[in-house]
Structure formats: structure tokens, C-alpha cells
Amino acid sequence: MDHAHTSHTVRGYCALCTAHCATIATVTDGKVVQLEADTDHPNGGVFCIKGKAAPELVYHPDRLNYPLKRTRPKGDPDPGWQRISWDEALYDIAERLNFVRETYGPRALAIAKGTGGGTSVSDVERWLSRFINRFGSPNWVSTTHVCNWHKDTGFTYTFGVELPTPDVAHSNAFLLWGHNPSATSLILAHDIVAARKRGMKIVAVDPRRVGIASQADVLLQVRPGSDGALALALIDVLITENLYDEAFVRQWTNGPLLVRLDNGTPLVESDLAASGSPEKFVVWDEAAIAPVIYDPATGNLAEPSARAALLGEYRVRSKDGGEIPCRPIFAELAKLAARYRPEPSESITHVPSAKVREAARLLAANRPLSIYMYNGVGQHTNATQTNRAIAVLYALLGDFDQPGGNVVFPKAPMNVVSGKEFLPKEAAAQRIGRERKPLGPPAKPGNCAAYDIFTAILEDRPYPVKAILNFGSNTVMSTGDSERARTAFRAAEFAVAVELFMTPTAELCDYVLPATSFLEMATLTNDFKHRRQSRLHLQYRPAVVPALAERRSDTWIVFELAKRLGFSRDFWDGDVEAAYH
């Protein structure tokens, strides 16, 4: 006898990478049977194979279903896992964390999280931040140092913001560097293809002729690791052929500011007069044939009619009567780029000089230009400096934050709950790695590198780390030198993994807690990327099905631990729904 099946659909978004593609889940007889693209959504219309396979995560036979406690030493091949209750697990973990805090101080705890590009940790990231800050530790571990720091934070050292959204819907040219969106950013790939159909030109930098690169008007098949030299070669063409946006460089960059040739520092007003300010800079006025002061506080020159020189060499009289030889920063850039002209740099980049010149001319002739880059640059040494060279190349064409360029679109507002107010500045300054990398991830955005945490565990440098909580972070496998990582985890006084599966990291922990997949938990986000309309979208994603077995969401786990550690007041008394309101 046939029984009628009951089905319904649930709208949401995929959390398995940063794209957050919009989804419609079909639930039949209480089981998720299909996940497909939601076309009626600003971030919709495309969906990758990983997202389509996400329902398999819910029902996979290897999923963790119950809290587990290690009963044998970490060196033993058999951990002796014992199933325990959530109450027992959370009580024991809170007791151990309290002991660490009271014995060694709060900074002896580190929290490791997975990457938003490969896990659903973005669903809980804000609460992890709040937890670690409220606990009092600055040691928040991520993978940004091996994947995207150059693109995001590194970009801020040129533009002041992370790489903004490419407005490809209005671009006349697009520069794609070290990224294959056809495989990993389908929304972006879809929009690039649509823009190409209406005539947008594409320059791609990729050793392989794949995806969008195979459709490019100019493909620069760079020798892996030589991207910095290629960027400088392109810069040289823009400067020597006068293809750069001169007005933009004068008005919006530090290109006109003079640099002293005797010591390499910026020329400042106090170099010229005893009463001058060391905070004000100097440019050379081509009209008056004299130096003129530039005040960065106001963004104005002392002489509004002055025309700041970009090229040339000048001798400026100092306050002691001598002369200081100087060149504009832009001239210094031109001098550096000249060393990597397309012809001599061929031996470095393996890109024919004619192709380099063709690419530079095409980009300059088809503005506005937008740009996107990613891991192809990041998977090499010197990635940040390479990224800065690419950012300078983009700056020279003047389309930053202009329609059709890379635009800082407004974003749907949400209250900030990261809890930075809980962590004193002096504690943040003690973040492991910051003492050696003051500009790097430990300072901005505030992430430790896993290998620095391993040193703190194994060698007590710069101070001991005794406990590590892992949320969706297979820390042993997601950083370099996995054997040293295993050694560190065996040596750690206390470690917990919140996971979907028993990973190599989880195997080395004292407790393993079963997390829900993103289809088994509710959350809220405003973090939709790649499209202007997506940036303004705020969405609540309900659980598609109730959590199976004894799985719990990462967010619930954070709130329950916070309660047991005495942080209830700062975590809405453990009420996750209240926190979202």
C-alpha cells in the first residue's frame, strides 16, 4: 500500500564558503533530499557541486553524534573514547578552562577556527570572538596567514580598506589575477560572463588556460611566484606610455610627496624650517618652481594653485642652509618599475613583453576597470608585497570606488557583538606573534598563526599556551608542518574539538563535541558578497531540519560554555535567540 509523501521547502543560504549562495532546500518526510539555487534572491541563481552535496553532510555515517571524552594518554594509539552527556562534557571543559585561567592567566587559552572559505564557521565567528575576548585572551587562531591575508588586510595598506566588491555590472574591463571563479566563486564567474557578453574586456593572470582565463582577451600565463615582477612590468608600461590617470594620482595618492634621497624618508616641513611640523609633507610645485607644504589632516596644499610634480629630481633648501636632494614618491615607483620593464622581465615571468604591453594598453583604454585576486598570489612567499604591487597597478588607473571599479558598497547594518570592549588594549598587544609581526595578522585583523601557538605550547615562547579550543578547525592539517602540530597537540595541557567528523586534530584532543551542519542550525547574516544588491541583504536562515542525534550548534556550545564560566550576563543568559534580537 502506497503512502503519501509530505514535502516542503526552506529558503536559506549555503555556509560552506564565503560566497553564501542562496538556496532552496527540499525536505521530504522530514529528510533533506535536495539543495538547489534560489533564483529569487540578490545572491542567487548559481550553486556549486559542493553546495548541492551538502545534504550528504547531514546523514553521513561518519558524522560525530555524541560528546566524547578521552580516557587514555594522547600518545596511546587508542584514545579510549567514552561517550558522555552534554552536561558532563560542558561542566568538565569549563572546570579545566577555569583552572587554566586561574593558574596561568587568560592568555594561556587559544581558540582556533576554520576558514570561512572552506567551512561554515562564519555562522559562529562573531560569538567565538565575543567568547575569547570576554575570557580575556588575545589568542584567536585562523588560517588567514596562509590563504587570504595578502588580499584582504594587505590591500588595506594601499587603499585603507579590504578589497571591495568589483562592480562588474558597470565595468568596461576586468583584471582577474590568480583566481578561478568558475571553480570557487560561481556568483562572480556568472557576472563576469554576463558582462563579457555585453562587451567587457578581460585580462587574466594565470599559468593555466582555465575557466574565465580561457575566455580572456589577454591571458598572461605567468611563471608561478613571479607575479610581483609582472605587476611592476605593467606599471612600467602605464607610466612610460602615460596611460595612468594623472589627475587621480595627484589628488588621491601620496605619489607627489617628496622623498629624501639621502636617507629615504619623506621630506617634512620641519626639515625646511625649525618651526615646521614633522606631520606635514612637501611637494614640488612645477608652476612656482619651489617646494610647497601638504597637510594630510586637511588634504590640501598650502598653495591651492600649485601643480605638484610627479617626476624629476629636486634640491630643496633645508633649515640649516644646505640642500636636500629629493624625488616624488611617484618617481621612485617609476624608477623601481623600470627595472622590470616588459622586455628584461620576460626571463623572470615567462610572459612575452608584447603580451604585457597589450594587457596594459587594453586596461587603460577600457575604463572603468575592476579587479579581483585571491589565492594564486597568496600561495607564495612575499605574497603581501606582490599584492601591494598589484594594488598600486590598480590605483594608477583611478577607478577605485568609482562606478564600474571596485566599490565600497553600503552594507546592511548589524550590531557589533564581537566583544572587543572586553579585551584591554594591553592584553590585545600581547597577542602571540605580534611582537615579531606588528603589521601582520596578529595586529590586523587580530589572528595568530597556528605555528606560533605551537611554539607557545612547546617552548613557552613568548609565554605558555596551555589550552586550545578548535571550532571547525582541523588545525593539524590546515597549517604548515603537520608533524610539529601533532607534537604540540600531544603536549597541550588541554584541548577540545567541536567538529562534524573525527579529524586528525580531533583525535588528539581531550574532548570532542558533535557540531551541527549548517542545515541543522539557524543563524543570521549580512555577509553576502560580489553583488551590489547582495551587500544590502540581511537574512535569517532557519534550520532546515532539527539537529540529528545529540549534535548541537557551535553557537549553542559557545553560549553554554560562557554560562558555566560566569559570563551569562554578557551572553544573554545563554539565550541564543535573545542575542540575535
C-alpha positions as CSV (number, residue, x, y, z in Angstrom):
1,M,0.0,0.0,0.0
2,D,1.4,3.4,-1.1
3,H,1.7,6.2,1.5
4,A,1.6,9.8,0.5
5,H,4.9,11.7,1.0
6,T,4.9,15.1,2.6
7,S,7.4,17.7,1.2
8,H,8.1,21.3,1.9
9,T,10.9,23.8,1.0
10,V,13.1,26.0,3.2
11,R,14.8,29.1,1.9
12,G,18.3,29.8,3.1
13,Y,21.9,30.1,2.0
14,C,24.9,27.8,1.8
15,A,27.5,28.4,4.6
16,L,30.3,26.2,3.1
17,C,32.3,29.2,1.7
18,T,32.3,33.0,1.8
19,A,30.0,33.3,-1.3
20,H,26.9,32.4,0.7
21,C,24.9,31.3,-2.4
22,A,21.1,31.5,-1.9
23,T,19.5,28.1,-1.5
24,I,16.1,26.3,-1.5
25,A,16.1,23.1,0.4
26,T,13.5,20.4,-0.2
27,V,12.5,18.3,2.8
28,T,10.6,15.1,2.2
29,D,9.3,13.1,5.1
30,G,11.5,15.0,7.4
31,K,14.7,14.4,5.4
32,V,16.7,17.0,3.3
33,V,16.7,15.5,-0.1
34,Q,17.8,18.4,-2.3
35,L,19.6,21.7,-2.1
36,E,19.4,24.0,-5.2
37,A,19.9,27.6,-6.2
38,D,17.3,30.2,-5.2
39,T,16.9,32.4,-8.2
40,D,14.7,34.9,-6.4
41,H,17.5,36.3,-4.2
42,P,20.1,39.0,-4.8
43,N,22.8,36.4,-4.2
44,G,21.0,33.7,-6.1
45,G,21.0,31.9,-9.4
46,V,24.2,29.9,-9.1
47,F,25.2,27.0,-6.9
48,C,28.3,24.8,-6.9
49,I,28.6,21.0,-6.6
50,K,29.9,21.2,-3.0
51,G,26.7,23.1,-2.0
52,K,24.5,20.6,-3.9
53,A,26.1,17.8,-2.0
54,A,25.6,19.5,1.4
55,P,22.6,17.3,2.4
56,E,25.1,14.4,2.5
57,L,26.8,16.1,5.5
58,V,23.6,15.7,7.5
59,Y,23.3,11.9,7.0
60,H,26.9,10.8,6.6
61,P,27.6,7.6,8.6
62,D,30.9,9.0,9.9
63,R,29.3,12.1,11.5
64,L,30.0,12.7,15.2
65,N,26.8,12.3,17.1
66,Y,27.7,12.4,20.8
67,P,30.1,14.1,23.1
68,L,33.3,12.1,23.6
69,K,35.9,12.1,26.4
70,R,39.4,10.7,26.0
71,T,40.3,8.1,28.7
72,R,43.8,7.2,27.6
73,P,47.0,9.2,27.2
74,K,47.5,11.2,23.9
75,G,50.4,9.1,22.9
76,D,48.3,6.0,23.0
77,P,47.1,4.8,19.6
78,D,43.7,4.1,21.2
79,P,42.2,7.3,22.7
80,G,39.7,5.2,24.6
81,W,36.8,7.5,23.7
82,Q,34.0,7.4,26.2
83,R,30.5,8.7,25.4
84,I,29.4,11.2,28.0
85,S,26.4,13.6,28.4
86,W,26.5,17.2,27.3
87,D,26.2,18.4,30.9
88,E,29.2,16.4,32.0
89,A,31.2,17.5,29.0
90,L,30.4,21.2,29.4
91,Y,31.0,21.1,33.1
92,D,34.4,19.4,32.8
93,I,35.5,21.7,30.0
94,A,34.5,24.8,32.0
95,E,36.4,23.4,35.0
96,R,39.5,22.9,33.0
97,L,39.3,26.3,31.4
98,N,38.8,28.0,34.8
99,F,41.9,26.2,36.1
100,V,44.0,27.4,33.1
101,R,42.7,31.0,33.6
102,E,43.4,31.0,37.3
103,T,46.7,29.2,37.2
104,Y,48.3,30.7,34.0
105,G,46.1,33.7,33.2
106,P,43.5,34.1,30.4
107,R,46.1,34.5,27.7
108,A,47.0,30.8,28.1
109,L,43.9,29.9,26.1
110,A,43.8,29.9,22.3
111,I,40.8,29.4,20.1
112,A,41.3,28.1,16.6
113,K,38.6,28.4,14.0
114,G,38.3,27.1,10.5
115,T,38.4,29.2,7.4
116,G,35.2,30.9,6.1
117,G,36.3,29.9,2.6
118,G,36.1,26.2,3.3
119,T,33.9,25.7,6.4
120,S,30.7,27.0,7.8
121,V,32.5,28.7,10.7
122,S,31.1,32.1,9.6
123,D,27.8,31.0,11.3
124,V,29.5,31.2,14.7
125,E,32.5,33.5,14.2
126,R,31.0,36.6,15.9
127,W,30.3,34.6,19.0
128,L,33.7,32.9,19.1
129,S,35.2,36.4,19.0
130,R,33.0,37.6,21.8
131,F,33.9,34.5,23.9
132,I,37.6,34.7,23.6
133,N,37.6,38.5,24.2
134,R,35.3,38.0,27.3
135,F,37.6,35.2,28.5
136,G,40.5,37.7,28.3
137,S,42.7,36.1,25.8
138,P,44.0,37.8,22.6
139,N,45.0,34.5,21.0
140,W,42.5,33.8,18.2
141,V,43.9,31.4,15.6
142,S,42.9,31.3,11.9
143,T,44.3,30.3,8.6
144,T,44.4,33.8,7.1
145,H,48.2,33.8,7.1
146,V,48.3,31.0,4.5
147,C,45.4,32.0,2.3
148,N,43.9,35.5,2.1
149,W,45.7,38.0,4.3
150,H,47.5,39.5,1.3
151,K,44.2,40.1,-0.5
152,D,42.2,41.4,2.4
153,T,44.4,43.1,5.0
154,G,47.4,43.6,2.7
155,F,45.1,45.6,0.4
156,T,44.4,48.0,3.2
157,Y,47.9,49.2,3.2
158,T,47.3,50.7,-0.2
159,F,43.6,51.7,-0.1
160,G,42.7,51.7,3.6
161,V,40.0,49.1,3.2
162,E,39.9,45.4,2.2
163,L,39.5,44.6,-1.5
164,P,36.0,46.0,-2.2
165,T,33.3,44.5,-4.5
166,P,34.1,44.6,-8.2
167,D,31.2,46.4,-9.9
168,V,31.4,44.2,-13.0
169,A,27.9,45.1,-14.0
170,H,29.3,48.5,-15.0
171,S,32.9,47.6,-15.8
172,N,34.4,48.0,-19.2
173,A,37.4,45.9,-18.3
174,F,38.2,43.3,-15.6
175,L,41.6,42.2,-14.3
176,L,41.4,38.7,-12.8
177,W,44.6,37.7,-11.0
178,G,45.4,34.3,-9.5
179,H,41.8,33.2,-9.2
180,N,39.5,30.8,-11.0
181,P,35.9,31.9,-10.0
182,S,34.4,29.2,-12.3
183,A,35.6,26.7,-9.7
184,T,35.3,28.7,-6.4
185,S,33.2,31.9,-6.8
186,L,30.3,31.0,-9.1
187,I,28.4,34.2,-8.5
188,L,31.4,36.3,-9.6
189,A,32.0,33.9,-12.6
190,H,28.4,34.2,-13.6
191,D,28.5,38.0,-13.5
192,I,31.8,38.2,-15.4
193,V,30.4,36.1,-18.2
194,A,27.3,38.3,-18.4
195,A,29.5,41.4,-18.5
196,R,31.7,39.9,-21.2
197,K,28.6,39.3,-23.4
198,R,27.9,43.0,-23.3
199,G,31.5,43.8,-24.3
200,M,33.6,44.0,-21.1
201,K,37.2,43.2,-21.8
202,I,39.1,40.7,-19.6
203,V,42.8,40.4,-18.7
204,A,43.6,37.3,-16.7
205,V,46.8,36.3,-15.0
206,D,47.0,32.6,-14.6
207,P,49.6,29.9,-15.5
208,R,46.7,27.8,-16.8
209,R,44.2,28.4,-19.5
210,V,41.1,27.5,-17.4
211,G,37.7,29.0,-16.6
212,I,37.4,32.7,-17.1
213,A,41.1,32.8,-18.1
214,S,40.3,30.7,-21.1
215,Q,37.9,33.4,-22.3
216,A,40.2,36.3,-21.6
217,D,41.0,38.9,-24.3
218,V,44.6,38.8,-23.0
219,L,45.9,35.9,-20.9
220,L,49.2,36.4,-19.1
221,Q,50.5,32.9,-18.3
222,V,52.8,34.0,-15.5
223,R,55.5,31.8,-14.1
224,P,54.2,30.8,-10.6
225,G,55.7,33.1,-7.9
226,S,56.8,35.9,-10.3
227,D,53.5,37.9,-10.1
228,G,55.3,40.9,-8.4
229,A,57.6,41.3,-11.3
230,L,54.7,41.1,-13.7
231,A,52.8,43.8,-11.8
232,L,55.8,46.1,-12.0
233,A,56.2,45.5,-15.7
234,L,52.6,46.5,-16.2
235,I,53.2,49.6,-14.0
236,D,56.2,50.5,-16.2
237,V,54.0,50.5,-19.3
238,L,51.4,52.7,-17.7
239,I,54.0,55.2,-16.7
240,T,56.3,55.3,-19.7
241,E,53.4,55.4,-22.1
242,N,51.5,57.9,-20.0
243,L,48.4,55.6,-19.7
244,Y,47.9,56.2,-16.0
245,D,45.2,58.6,-14.5
246,E,47.4,61.6,-13.7
247,A,44.7,63.6,-12.1
248,F,43.8,60.7,-9.7
249,V,47.4,60.1,-8.8
250,R,47.9,63.8,-8.0
251,Q,44.7,64.2,-6.0
252,W,44.2,60.8,-4.2
253,T,47.7,59.3,-3.8
254,N,50.9,60.1,-2.0
255,G,52.7,60.0,-5.4
256,P,53.6,63.7,-5.3
257,L,55.1,63.7,-1.9
258,L,58.9,64.2,-1.9
259,V,61.3,61.6,-0.5
260,R,64.8,62.4,0.7
261,L,67.5,60.7,-1.4
262,D,70.0,61.0,1.5
263,N,68.1,58.8,3.9
264,G,65.0,57.5,2.1
265,T,62.5,59.2,4.5
266,P,59.7,61.6,3.5
267,L,60.6,65.2,3.3
268,V,58.6,67.1,6.0
269,E,58.0,70.7,6.9
270,S,60.3,70.5,9.9
271,D,63.2,69.7,7.6
272,L,62.8,73.1,6.0
273,A,62.1,75.3,9.0
274,A,62.7,75.0,12.7
275,S,59.1,76.0,13.3
276,G,57.8,73.5,10.8
277,S,55.6,70.4,11.6
278,P,57.0,66.9,11.3
279,E,53.4,65.8,10.4
280,K,53.2,67.9,7.2
281,F,54.8,66.8,4.0
282,V,56.4,68.6,1.0
283,V,55.7,68.5,-2.8
284,W,57.5,70.3,-5.6
285,D,55.4,73.0,-7.3
286,E,56.1,72.8,-11.1
287,A,54.5,76.2,-11.6
288,A,56.4,78.2,-8.9
289,I,59.5,76.0,-9.2
290,A,59.6,75.8,-5.4
291,P,58.5,73.5,-2.6
292,V,55.0,73.7,-1.2
293,I,53.6,72.2,2.0
294,Y,51.0,69.5,2.0
295,D,48.8,69.0,5.1
296,P,47.4,65.4,5.3
297,A,45.0,66.5,8.1
298,T,43.1,68.6,5.6
299,G,44.2,67.0,2.3
300,N,45.2,70.4,1.0
301,L,48.3,72.1,-0.4
302,A,49.3,75.4,1.2
303,E,49.1,76.9,-2.3
304,P,45.8,75.8,-3.9
305,S,47.0,76.7,-7.4
306,A,50.2,74.6,-7.1
307,R,50.8,71.9,-9.6
308,A,52.6,69.0,-7.8
309,A,55.4,67.4,-9.7
310,L,55.2,63.6,-10.2
311,L,58.6,63.0,-11.9
312,G,62.0,64.6,-11.8
313,E,64.7,65.2,-9.1
314,Y,64.8,68.4,-7.0
315,R,67.1,70.0,-4.4
316,V,65.3,71.7,-1.5
317,R,66.9,74.1,0.8
318,S,67.0,72.8,4.4
319,K,66.6,74.8,7.6
320,D,70.4,74.7,8.2
321,G,71.0,76.3,4.8
322,G,72.1,73.1,3.0
323,E,70.3,71.3,0.1
324,I,68.3,68.1,0.4
325,P,68.1,66.0,-2.8
326,C,64.6,64.7,-3.3
327,R,62.3,62.8,-5.7
328,P,58.5,62.4,-5.7
329,I,57.3,59.0,-4.5
330,F,55.8,58.5,-7.9
331,A,59.2,59.0,-9.5
332,E,60.6,56.4,-7.1
333,L,57.9,54.0,-8.2
334,A,58.8,54.7,-11.9
335,K,62.4,54.0,-11.1
336,L,61.6,50.7,-9.5
337,A,59.2,49.6,-12.3
338,A,61.8,50.5,-14.9
339,R,64.0,47.7,-13.5
340,Y,61.2,45.3,-14.5
341,R,60.3,46.6,-18.0
342,P,58.4,44.0,-20.1
343,E,61.5,43.0,-22.1
344,P,64.0,42.3,-19.3
345,S,61.3,40.8,-17.0
346,E,60.4,38.1,-19.6
347,S,63.2,36.0,-18.1
348,I,61.6,36.2,-14.7
349,T,57.9,36.0,-15.5
350,H,58.0,34.0,-18.8
351,V,55.3,36.3,-20.2
352,P,56.1,37.8,-23.6
353,S,56.7,41.5,-23.5
354,A,54.3,42.1,-26.3
355,K,51.5,40.5,-24.2
356,V,52.4,42.7,-21.2
357,R,52.1,45.8,-23.3
358,E,48.9,44.6,-24.9
359,A,47.4,44.0,-21.5
360,A,48.3,47.4,-20.0
361,R,47.0,49.2,-23.1
362,L,43.8,47.3,-23.1
363,L,43.1,48.0,-19.4
364,A,43.9,51.7,-19.8
365,A,41.7,52.0,-22.9
366,N,38.7,50.3,-21.5
367,R,37.9,52.0,-18.2
368,P,36.3,51.8,-15.8
369,L,38.3,48.8,-14.6
370,S,37.5,46.4,-11.8
371,I,39.8,43.8,-10.3
372,Y,39.7,40.6,-8.3
373,M,42.6,38.4,-6.9
374,Y,42.9,35.6,-4.5
375,N,44.9,32.5,-3.6
376,G,47.1,32.3,-6.7
377,V,49.0,35.2,-5.3
378,G,48.7,34.1,-1.6
379,Q,50.3,30.7,-2.0
380,H,53.8,32.1,-2.5
381,T,56.4,33.9,-0.4
382,N,56.3,37.7,-0.5
383,A,52.5,37.5,-1.2
384,T,51.7,40.7,0.6
385,Q,54.3,42.8,-1.3
386,T,53.2,41.2,-4.5
387,N,49.6,42.1,-3.6
388,R,50.7,45.7,-2.9
389,A,52.3,45.9,-6.3
390,I,49.0,44.8,-7.9
391,A,47.1,47.2,-5.8
392,V,49.4,50.1,-6.9
393,L,48.8,49.0,-10.5
394,Y,45.1,49.3,-9.9
395,A,45.5,52.7,-8.2
396,L,47.3,54.1,-11.2
397,L,44.1,53.7,-13.3
398,G,42.0,55.7,-11.0
399,D,38.8,53.7,-10.8
400,F,38.8,52.8,-7.1
401,D,35.4,53.4,-5.5
402,Q,34.0,54.6,-8.9
403,P,31.0,53.0,-10.7
404,G,32.4,50.1,-12.7
405,G,35.5,49.9,-10.4
406,N,35.9,48.2,-7.1
407,V,33.3,49.9,-5.0
408,V,32.8,50.2,-1.2
409,F,29.1,49.5,-1.4
410,P,27.0,50.1,1.7
411,K,26.3,47.0,3.8
412,A,23.1,46.0,5.7
413,P,23.9,47.1,9.3
414,M,24.0,44.6,12.2
415,N,25.0,45.3,15.8
416,V,28.6,44.5,16.5
417,V,28.8,41.7,19.1
418,S,32.5,40.7,18.7
419,G,33.2,41.9,22.3
420,K,36.3,43.9,21.6
421,E,35.4,46.1,24.5
422,F,36.0,43.2,26.9
423,L,39.7,42.8,26.0
424,P,42.0,45.5,27.4
425,K,44.4,47.1,24.9
426,E,47.4,45.9,26.8
427,A,46.1,42.3,26.5
428,A,45.5,42.7,22.8
429,A,49.1,43.9,22.4
430,Q,50.3,40.6,23.9
431,R,48.7,38.6,21.0
432,I,51.2,35.8,20.1
433,G,53.2,36.8,17.0
434,R,52.5,40.5,17.3
435,E,55.9,41.1,18.8
436,R,57.6,40.0,15.6
437,K,54.9,40.9,13.1
438,P,53.5,44.3,14.1
439,L,51.8,44.9,10.8
440,G,50.8,41.3,10.2
441,P,47.8,39.1,11.0
442,P,48.3,39.3,14.8
443,A,47.8,43.1,14.7
444,K,45.3,43.3,11.9
445,P,42.7,41.7,11.8
446,G,43.9,40.1,15.0
447,N,44.7,36.5,14.2
448,C,47.5,34.3,15.4
449,A,49.4,31.9,13.1
450,A,49.0,28.3,14.3
451,Y,52.7,27.6,14.2
452,D,53.3,30.5,16.7
453,I,50.8,28.9,19.0
454,F,52.7,25.6,18.7
455,T,55.8,27.4,19.8
456,A,54.0,28.8,22.8
457,I,52.8,25.3,23.7
458,L,56.1,23.5,23.2
459,E,58.6,26.2,24.2
460,D,56.6,28.7,26.3
461,R,57.6,31.5,23.9
462,P,56.7,34.3,24.2
463,Y,54.6,32.8,27.1
464,P,52.9,29.5,27.7
465,V,49.6,28.4,26.0
466,K,48.0,25.6,27.9
467,A,44.6,25.1,26.3
468,I,43.3,25.2,22.8
469,L,39.6,25.1,21.6
470,N,39.1,24.1,18.0
471,F,35.8,25.1,16.3
472,G,35.6,23.6,12.8
473,S,39.4,23.9,12.6
474,N,41.4,20.9,11.6
475,T,44.4,22.8,12.9
476,V,46.9,20.0,12.5
477,M,46.2,19.8,8.7
478,S,45.4,23.4,7.9
479,T,48.9,24.8,8.6
480,G,52.5,24.0,7.7
481,D,54.5,21.3,9.4
482,S,51.7,19.0,10.5
483,E,54.1,16.8,12.4
484,R,55.1,19.7,14.7
485,A,51.4,20.4,15.0
486,R,50.8,16.9,16.2
487,T,53.6,17.2,18.7
488,A,52.1,20.4,20.0
489,F,48.6,18.9,20.4
490,R,50.1,15.9,22.3
491,A,51.9,18.3,24.6
492,A,49.0,20.7,25.2
493,E,47.6,20.5,28.7
494,F,44.0,20.6,27.4
495,A,42.4,20.6,24.0
496,V,38.8,20.4,22.7
497,A,37.5,19.9,19.2
498,V,34.0,20.9,18.0
499,E,33.6,19.1,14.8
500,L,31.4,17.2,12.3
501,F,33.9,14.4,11.8
502,M,36.7,12.8,13.8
503,T,39.6,14.7,12.1
504,P,43.3,14.2,12.8
505,T,43.1,17.3,15.1
506,A,40.1,15.9,17.0
507,E,41.9,12.6,17.5
508,L,44.5,14.5,19.6
509,C,42.0,16.3,21.8
510,D,40.7,15.6,25.3
511,Y,37.1,16.2,24.4
512,V,35.3,16.0,21.0
513,L,31.9,17.7,20.7
514,P,29.5,16.9,17.9
515,A,28.6,20.1,15.9
516,T,25.6,20.5,13.7
517,S,26.0,21.1,10.0
518,F,24.7,24.4,8.7
519,L,21.5,22.7,7.6
520,E,20.7,21.8,11.2
521,M,21.0,25.2,12.8
522,A,19.6,28.7,12.5
523,T,21.6,31.9,12.1
524,L,21.5,35.4,10.7
525,T,23.9,37.1,8.3
526,N,24.5,40.3,6.3
527,D,27.7,38.9,4.8
528,F,26.8,38.5,1.1
529,K,29.5,39.3,-1.4
530,H,30.1,40.0,-5.1
531,R,27.0,42.0,-5.9
532,R,25.9,45.5,-5.1
533,Q,22.4,44.4,-4.2
534,S,23.7,41.5,-2.1
535,R,25.6,43.8,0.2
536,L,22.3,45.3,1.4
537,H,20.7,42.0,2.1
538,L,20.1,40.8,5.6
539,Q,18.8,37.2,6.0
540,Y,17.6,34.9,8.8
541,R,18.3,31.2,7.9
542,P,16.2,28.7,9.8
543,A,17.3,25.2,10.5
544,V,16.2,23.1,7.5
545,V,15.8,20.0,9.8
546,P,16.2,19.5,13.5
547,A,19.7,18.5,14.7
548,L,20.2,14.8,14.5
549,A,21.3,12.6,17.4
550,E,22.9,14.8,20.1
551,R,24.5,17.3,17.8
552,R,24.5,20.9,18.9
553,S,25.3,24.2,17.0
554,D,28.7,25.8,17.6
555,T,26.7,28.9,18.8
556,W,24.8,26.9,21.4
557,I,28.1,25.4,22.7
558,V,29.7,28.8,23.0
559,F,26.8,30.2,25.0
560,E,26.6,27.1,27.3
561,L,30.4,27.4,28.0
562,A,30.0,31.1,28.6
563,K,27.3,30.4,31.2
564,R,29.4,27.9,33.0
565,L,32.4,30.3,33.1
566,G,30.4,33.1,34.7
567,F,29.8,35.1,31.6
568,S,26.0,34.7,31.5
569,R,25.3,38.4,31.7
570,D,27.3,39.1,28.6
571,F,25.8,36.1,26.7
572,W,22.1,36.9,27.2
573,D,21.9,34.3,30.0
574,G,22.6,31.6,27.4
575,D,19.6,32.5,25.2
576,V,20.8,32.5,21.6
577,E,17.5,33.8,20.2
578,A,17.6,36.7,22.5
579,A,21.2,37.5,21.4
580,Y,20.0,37.7,17.7
581,H,17.2,40.1,18.7
